[in-house]
Structure formats: C-alpha cells, structure tokens
Amino acid sequence: MEFGWFVNQVLANPVLLITVLLTLGVIFVNGWTDAPNAIATCVATRAMTPRSAVLMAAVFNFLGVFFMTLVNATVAMTIKNMVNFEGNTGDATLALCAALFAIIIWAVAAWYFGIPTSESHALIAGLSGAAIALQGGFDGINGAEWIKVIYGLVLSTFLGFSSGYLVTELMGLFFRNADRRKTSGFFRGAQIFGGGAMAFMHGAQDGQKFMGVLILGVFLVNGSDTTGNVIPPVWMMVLCSVVMAIGTSIGGYKIIKAVGMDMVKLESFQGFSADVAAAACLLLSSLLGIPVSTTHMKTTAIMGVGATKRLSAVNFALVKDMVLTWVLTFPGCGIIGYLMVRLFSAII
C-alpha cells in the first residue's frame, strides 16, 4: 500500500476520505485519553519534563508498532472479526464510520472529566451497536470474539494489579538495605526506561489496532471485506504515531495528572515498578495476540503499587469514577454507534 496510491484513493472517494478522517480523529483522541497513561508516572515523579516525555512517547509508540507488527500482527486484525456483515461492504463501512464517531464523542466527554478511557473497547462497542442497527438484531455479532474481549478486560485488570503489587514488593526487597537518597538517581533513569517501554507497548497494542482499522476502511470502500495478510506500511506507522503524539501534547496533561498524581502518590521506584509491570503484561498479551486495554493495564498496575503502602493510599473516589466509565463504555458507545447508523442512513 504505497503512500501515493493511498492519497489518490482518498481524494477520489469521499466515503474513504470521511473514514480516514474519522480514524485519524480517533487516533488523535487516543493521544488525549489513552497514550498519556504510558508517560504519566515518569512525569508525575519529575523524572522527565512533559515535553520530553511526549517526544519519547512518540518515538517509542512508532517503534512498538513497527517491531510488534513484524513479530505478530494478530492484534491489528482482531477488530474486523467482531461483527459479520456477510460480505456487505457498504453496511460494514457505514458501521465502521458510526463506531469511530462514537469513540470520538465518548473519549472527548471522558477527557473533559479527566478520566482515561479505552478506545479499543469503545470501538468494539460502537461497531457492535452499529451492526445491531443495520441487521435488526444480534445475528451479526460474533460471540466468540466478544468472549476474547471479556477475557482481555479481566486479564488486564487482575494481571495489572497483581503484577504492580508484586514488582513493587520485589523492588522493596532488593533495595531494602540501600540508601534511598543514593538510589533516587538510579530510579529516575530507570523510570525513563519504564516510560519508554510502556510507550512501546502502547504502540504495539493500540497503534496496531487503529492501523488495522485504517487498512480495513480502505479495503471496505474498495469492495473487499477482508484485508488478507496486509502488513501496515511504514508511512502509516509514522502518520499514526505523529497524530497520537500531537493529541498527547495538546490534551494529555489532564490524564497524566489524574493517573500519575491524583490516583496514588508515587515515589520514583514505585513509578518504575508500575511501568515495568504494565509493560511486561502488555508484551505477553501482544505476543499471544490478545487485545487488551493499555489504560486498564497501567491504571490497575498503579493501584497495585499503591496497595503495597496501604489500601487507603489509593484514591478510590477517582478509581470508582474510572471503573464506572469503563463499564459504561460498552452500552454507551454501543448506543451511540446504533444511533449514528440510524442518522447516517437517514442522511444518505
């Protein structure tokens, strides 16, 4: 998929132009509400300045997309299996646009209140709601793929919390006799590594997913409901990484504050522990081809870190708002996707 061919396709087809703009819009709001989780801890503990952290995140998001796509591109192609339009590419394109629109509405609303969201789950819910509207029922929903999403949700929650707790305890054990003043410099540097690892895995998970959406949109508009074995081209990886970085630089600081400062007060070694724990869990999920939420993995890892102090160290009022938003993502985006299909169908 050469860049020149892609540009000609977009300029020649208004439907594809709308699909591409909506996809880039979703990647942009992902930079607002999801990507900042990767660098929240290293900014919160002042291991890096916000500007440096955003630049680092942009580079490692790209590297994560690039290398993980070469190793295992399963995550990139998971979304298209969530619903079945039985070869009707027109319906599939309409559903995809409705789902992308639903993500933007939901993510912007959550960002306003400073709550990180999972654009992956929003996409799945919006696509499913659109499929229900188009087919008049649940016949087009692939239950087996939905089960994978539920598994991923449970996995990211419990694995994130337990790994965050375990890694922090191990760090405390290894450095129990060390002088905190002497180790602070080491952990500040280690946090930069941890933040880079988290950004890398965010690209491996979310970057792959939305490039898969972009490629799927091109194929649907051209009358094909399968993308075969297409690997995202390098120019697309760069484009998605840059758009995401712009989103983070413009609106990501509210999420960084909520996740890195307001939920748990972190020291440098605790921020490093959260980053390493979440990144390791995301790596495992990516290698197995399981789509999980980087937001859930990172925030629950931070909760696990906070629990090593005491449960009261975790701001459960903020946690309650986050969990409520995550739970409501499925019905909320499903309803918006449903309504958008009805609206688009009436207009068209």
For each residue, the residues with C-beta under 8 A, 3 or more apart:
1: 5 6 215 218 230 233 236
2: 5 6 233
3: 6 7 233 235
4: 7 8
5: 1 2 8 9
6: 1 2 3 9 10 218 236
7: 3 4 10 11
8: 4 5 11 12
9: 5 6 12 13 16 218 221 222
10: 6 7 13 16 17 20
11: 7 8 17
12: 8 9
13: 9 10 16 17 221
14: 17 18
15: 18 19 93 221
16: 9 10 13 19 20 217 218 221
17: 10 11 13 14 20 21
18: 14 15 21 22 97
19: 15 16 22 23 93 96 97 100 217 220 221
20: 10 16 17 23 24 214 217
21: 17 18 24 25
22: 18 19 25 26 97 100 101 104
23: 19 20 26 27 100 210 213 214 217
24: 20 21 27 28 239 243
25: 21 22 28 29 100 104
26: 22 23 29 30 100 103 104 107 119 123 210 213
27: 23 24 30 31 210 240 243 244 247
28: 24 25 31 32 243 244 246 247
29: 25 26 32 33 103 104 107 108 111 119 247
30: 26 27 33 34 35 107 119 206 210 244 247
31: 27 28 34 35 36 243 244 245 246 247 248 249 250 251 252
32: 28 29 35 36 107 108 111 247 248 250 251 252 255
33: 29 30 36 107 110 111 115 116 117 119 251 252 255 295
34: 30 31 37 116 117 118 119 202 206 294 295
35: 30 31 32 38 39 57 61 199 202 206 244 245 247 248 252
36: 31 32 33 39 40 116 248 252 253 255 256 259
37: 34 40 116 198 202 255 259 294 295 298 299
38: 35 57 60 61 195 198 199 201 202 294 298
39: 35 36 42 43 48 53 54 56 57 195 198 199 248 256
40: 36 37 43 44 255 256 259 260 298
41: 44 45 191 194 195 259 260 266 271 272 274 275 302
42: 39 45 47 48 53 191 192 194 195 271 275
43: 39 40 46 47 48 49 50 53 256 260
44: 40 41 256 257 259 260 261 266 271
45: 41 42 188 191 260 266 267 268 271
46: 43
47: 42 43 187 188 189 191 192 195 268 271
48: 39 42 43 52 53 56 191 192 195
49: 43 52 53
50: 43 53 54 253 256
51: 54 55 249
52: 48 49 55 56
53: 39 42 43 48 49 50 56 57 195
54: 39 50 51 57 58 245 248 249 252
55: 51 52 58 59 245
56: 39 48 52 53 59 60 192 195 196 199
57: 35 38 39 53 54 60 61 195 199 202 245 248
58: 54 55 61 62 241 242 244 245 248
59: 55 56 62 63 199 241
60: 38 56 57 63 64 196 197 199 200 203
61: 35 38 57 58 64 65 199 200 202 203 207 241 244 245
62: 58 59 65 66 203 207 237 238 241
63: 59 60 66 67 200 203
64: 60 61 67 68 199 200 201 202 203 204 205 207
65: 61 62 68 69 203 204 207 208 211 232 237 240 241
66: 62 63 69 70 203 234 237
67: 63 64 70 71 200 204
68: 64 65 71 72 73 75 203 204 208 286
69: 65 66 72 73 76 208 211 231 232 237
70: 66 67 73 231
71: 67 68 287
72: 68 69 75 286 287 289
73: 68 69 70 76 77 208 231 232
74: 77 78 289
75: 68 72 78 204 205 208 209 212 286 289 290 291
76: 69 73 208 209 211 212 215 232
77: 73 74 80 81 212 227
78: 74 75 81 82 145 148 209 212 289 291
79: 82 120 123 124 127 209 212 213 216 291
80: 77 212 216 225 226 227
81: 77 78 142 145
82: 78 79 124 127 128 141 142 145 146 149
83: 92 95 127 128 130 131 140 141 142
84: 140 141 142
85: 88 89 91 92 95 131 134 135 140 225
86: 140
87: 225
88: 85 91 92 225
89: 85 92 93 220 221 223 224 225
90: 93 94
91: 85 88 94 95 134 135
92: 83 85 88 89 95 96 220 225
93: 15 19 89 90 96 97 217 220 221
94: 90 91 97 98 130 134 341 344 345 348
95: 83 85 91 92 98 99 127 130 131 134 337 341
96: 19 92 93 99 100 127 130 213 216 217 220
97: 18 19 22 93 94 100 101 340 344
98: 94 95 101 102 126 129 130 133 336 337 338 340 341 344
99: 95 96 102 103 123 125 126 127 129 130 333 337 340
100: 19 22 23 25 26 96 97 103 104 123 126 213
101: 22 97 98 104 105 126 336 337 340
102: 98 99 105 106 122 125 126 129 333 336 337 340
103: 26 29 99 100 106 107 119 122 123 126 333
104: 22 25 26 29 100 101 107 108
105: 101 102 108 109 336
106: 102 103 109 110 117 122 329 332 333 336
107: 26 29 30 32 33 103 104 110 111 117 119 122
108: 29 32 104 105 111 112
109: 105 106 112 113
110: 33 106 107 113 115 116 117 325
111: 29 32 33 107 108 114 115 117 251 254 255
112: 108 109
113: 109 110 321
114: 111 254 255 257 258 262
115: 33 110 111 255 258 321 322 325
116: 33 34 36 37 110 255 258 259 295 299 322
117: 33 34 106 107 110 111 121 122 295 325 326 329
118: 34 121 122 293 294 295 296 326 329
119: 26 29 30 33 34 103 107 122 123 206 210
120: 79 123 124 205 206 209 291 292 293
121: 117 118 124 125 149 153 293 326 329 330 333
122: 102 103 106 107 117 118 119 125 126 329 333
123: 26 79 99 100 103 119 120 126 127 209 213 333
124: 79 82 120 121 127 128 146 149 330
125: 99 102 121 122 128 129 329 330 331 332 333 334 337
126: 98 99 100 101 102 103 122 123 129 130 333 334 336 337 340
127: 79 82 83 95 96 99 123 124 130 131 337
128: 82 83 124 125 131 132 141 146 334 337
129: 98 99 102 125 126 132 133 333 334 335 336 337 338 341
130: 83 94 95 96 98 99 126 127 133 134 337 338 340 341
131: 83 85 95 127 128 134 135 140 141
132: 128 129 135 136 137 138 140 141 334 338
133: 98 129 130 136 337 338 339 341 342 345
134: 85 91 94 95 130 131 140 341
135: 85 91 131 132 139 140
136: 132 133
137: 132 140
138: 132 141
139: 135
140: 83 84 85 86 131 132 134 135 137
141: 82 83 84 128 131 132 138 146
142: 81 82 83 84 145 146
143: 146 147
144: 147 148
145: 78 81 82 142 148 149
146: 82 124 128 141 142 143 149 150
147: 143 144 150 151
148: 78 144 145 151 152 290 291
149: 82 121 124 145 146 152 153 291
150: 146 147 153 154
151: 147 148 154 155 290
152: 148 149 155 156 285 290 291 292 293
153: 121 149 150 156 157 292 293 296
154: 150 151 157 158
155: 151 152 158 159 285 290 292
156: 152 153 159 160 281 285 292 293 296 297 300
157: 153 154 160 161 296 300
158: 154 155 161 162 300
159: 155 156 162 163 281 297 300
160: 156 157 163 164 277 278 281 296 297 298 299 300 301 303 304
161: 157 158 164 165 300 301 303 304 307
162: 158 159 165 166 304
163: 159 160 166 167 277 278 280 281 301 304
164: 160 161 167 168 273 274 277 278 300 301 302 303 304 305 307
165: 161 162 168 169 304 305 307 308
166: 162 163 169 170 277 304
167: 163 164 170 171 273 274 276 277 305
168: 164 165 171 172 269 270 273 274 277 304 305 308
169: 165 166 172 173 308
170: 166 167 173 174
171: 167 168 174 175 269 270 272 273
172: 168 169 175 176 269 308
173: 169 170 176
174: 170 171
175: 171 172 178 183 269
176: 172 173
177:
178: 175 182 183
179: 182 183
180: 183 184
181: 184
182: 178 179 185 186
183: 175 178 179 180 186 187 269
184: 180 181 187 188 268
185: 182 188 189
186: 182 183 189 190
187: 47 183 184 190 191 267 268 269 271 272
188: 45 47 184 185 191 192 268
189: 47 185 186 192 193
190: 186 187 193 194 268 269 272
191: 41 42 45 47 48 187 188 194 195 268 271 272 275
192: 42 47 48 56 188 189 195 196
193: 189 190 196 197 272
194: 41 42 190 191 197 198 271 272 274 275 276 279
195: 38 39 41 42 47 48 53 56 57 191 192 198 199 275
196: 56 60 192 193 199 200
197: 60 193 194 200 201 275 276 279
198: 37 38 39 194 195 201 202 275 278 279 282 294 298
199: 35 38 39 56 57 59 60 61 64 195 196 202 203
200: 60 61 63 64 67 196 197 203 204 279
201: 38 64 197 198 204 205 278 279 282 283 286 294
202: 34 35 37 38 57 61 64 198 199 205 206 207 282 294
203: 60 61 62 63 64 65 66 68 199 200 206 207 208 241
204: 64 65 67 68 75 200 201 207 208 282 283 286
205: 64 75 120 201 202 208 209 282 285 286 291 292 294
206: 30 34 35 119 120 202 203 209 210 294
207: 61 62 64 65 202 203 204 210 211 237 240 241 244
208: 65 68 69 73 75 76 203 204 205 211 212 232 286
209: 75 76 78 79 120 123 205 206 212 213 291
210: 23 26 27 30 119 206 207 213 214 240
211: 65 69 76 207 208 214 215 232 236 237 240
212: 75 76 77 78 79 80 208 209 215 216 227 232
213: 23 26 79 96 100 123 209 210 216 217
214: 20 23 210 211 217 218 232 236 240
215: 1 76 211 212 218 219 227 230 232 236
216: 79 80 96 212 213 219 220 227
217: 16 19 20 23 93 96 213 214 220 221
218: 1 6 9 16 214 215 221 222
219: 215 216 222 224 225 226 227 230
220: 19 89 92 93 96 216 217 223 224 225
221: 9 13 15 16 19 89 93 217 218
222: 9 218 219
223: 89 220
224: 89 219 220 227
225: 80 85 87 88 89 92 219 220
226: 80 219
227: 77 80 212 215 216 219 224 230
228:
229:
230: 1 215 219 227
231: 69 70 73
232: 65 69 73 76 208 211 212 214 215 236 237
233: 1 2 3 236 237
234: 66 237 238
235: 3 238 239
236: 1 6 211 214 215 232 233 239 240
237: 62 65 66 69 207 211 232 233 234 240 241
238: 62 234 235 241 242
239: 24 235 236 242 243
240: 27 65 207 210 211 214 236 237 243 244
241: 58 59 61 62 65 203 207 237 238 244 245
242: 58 238 239 245 246
243: 24 27 28 31 239 240 246 247
244: 27 28 30 31 35 58 61 207 240 241 247 248
245: 31 35 54 55 57 58 61 241 242 248 249
246: 28 31 242 243 249 250
247: 27 28 29 30 31 32 35 243 244 250 251 252
248: 31 32 35 36 39 54 57 58 244 245 251 252
249: 31 51 54 245 246 252
250: 31 32 246 247
251: 31 32 33 111 247 248 254 255
252: 31 32 33 35 36 54 247 248 249 255 256
253: 36 50 256 257
254: 111 114 251 257 258
255: 32 33 36 37 40 111 114 115 116 251 252 258 259
256: 36 39 40 43 44 50 252 253 259 260 261
257: 44 114 253 254 260 261 262
258: 114 115 116 254 255 261 262 263 318
259: 36 37 40 41 44 116 255 256 262 263 298 299 302
260: 40 41 43 44 45 256 257 263 266 271 302
261: 44 256 257 258 265
262: 114 257 258 259 315 318
263: 258 259 260 299 302 303 306 314 315 318 319
264: 270 302 303 305 306 313 314 315
265: 261 313
266: 41 44 45 260 270 271 274 302 305 306
267: 45 187 270 271
268: 45 47 184 187 188 190 191 271 272
269: 168 171 172 175 183 187 190 272 273
270: 168 171 264 266 267 273 274 305 308
271: 41 42 44 45 47 187 191 194 260 266 267 268 274 275 305
272: 41 171 187 190 191 193 194 268 269 275 276
273: 164 167 168 171 269 270 276 277 305
274: 41 164 167 168 194 266 270 271 277 278 298 301 302 304 305
275: 41 42 191 194 195 197 198 271 272 278 279 301
276: 167 194 197 272 273 279 280
277: 160 163 164 166 167 168 273 274 280 281 301 304 305
278: 160 163 164 198 201 274 275 281 282 294 297 298 301
279: 194 197 198 200 201 275 276 282 283
280: 163 276 277 283 284
281: 156 159 160 163 277 278 284 285 292 297 301
282: 198 201 202 204 205 278 279 285 286 292 294 297
283: 201 204 279 280 286 287
284: 280 281 287 288
285: 152 155 156 205 281 282 288 290 291 292 297
286: 68 72 75 201 204 205 208 282 283 289 290
287: 71 72 283 284
288: 284 285
289: 72 74 75 78 286
290: 75 148 151 152 155 285 286
291: 75 78 79 120 148 149 152 205 209 285
292: 120 152 153 155 156 205 281 282 285 296 297
293: 118 120 121 152 153 156 296 297
294: 34 37 38 118 198 201 202 205 206 278 282 297 298
295: 33 34 37 116 117 118 298 299 326
296: 118 153 156 157 160 292 293 299 300 326
297: 156 159 160 278 281 282 285 292 293 294 300 301
298: 37 38 40 160 198 259 274 278 294 295 301 302
299: 37 116 160 259 263 295 296 302 303 322
300: 156 157 158 159 160 161 164 296 297 303 304
301: 160 161 163 164 274 275 277 278 281 297 298 304 305
302: 41 164 259 260 263 264 266 274 298 299 305 306
303: 160 161 164 263 264 299 300 306 307 314 319
304: 160 161 162 163 164 165 166 168 274 277 300 301 307 308
305: 164 165 167 168 264 266 270 271 273 274 277 301 302 308
306: 263 264 266 302 303 309 311 313 314
307: 161 164 165 303 304 310 311 313 314
308: 165 168 169 172 270 304 305
309: 306 313
310: 307 313
311: 306 307 314
312:
313: 264 265 306 307 309 310
314: 263 264 303 306 307 311 319
315: 262 263 264 318 319
316: 319 320
317: 320 321
318: 258 262 263 315 321 322
319: 263 303 314 315 316 322 323
320: 316 317 323 324
321: 113 115 317 318 324 325
322: 115 116 299 318 319 325 326
323: 319 320 326 327
324: 320 321 327 328
325: 110 115 117 321 322 328 329
326: 117 118 121 295 296 322 323 329
327: 323 324 330
328: 324 325 331 332
329: 106 117 118 121 122 125 325 326 332 333
330: 121 124 125 327 333 334
331: 125 328 334 335
332: 106 125 328 329 335 336
333: 99 102 103 106 121 122 123 125 126 129 329 330 336 337
334: 125 126 128 129 132 330 331 337 338
335: 129 331 332 338 339
336: 98 101 102 105 106 126 129 332 333 339 340
337: 95 98 99 101 102 125 126 127 128 129 130 133 333 334 340 341
338: 98 129 130 132 133 334 335 341 342
339: 133 335 336 342 343
340: 97 98 99 101 102 126 130 336 337 343 344
341: 94 95 98 129 130 133 134 337 338 344 345
342: 133 338 339 345 346
343: 339 340 346 347
344: 94 97 98 340 341 347 348
345: 94 133 341 342 348
346: 342 343
347: 343 344
348: 94 344 345
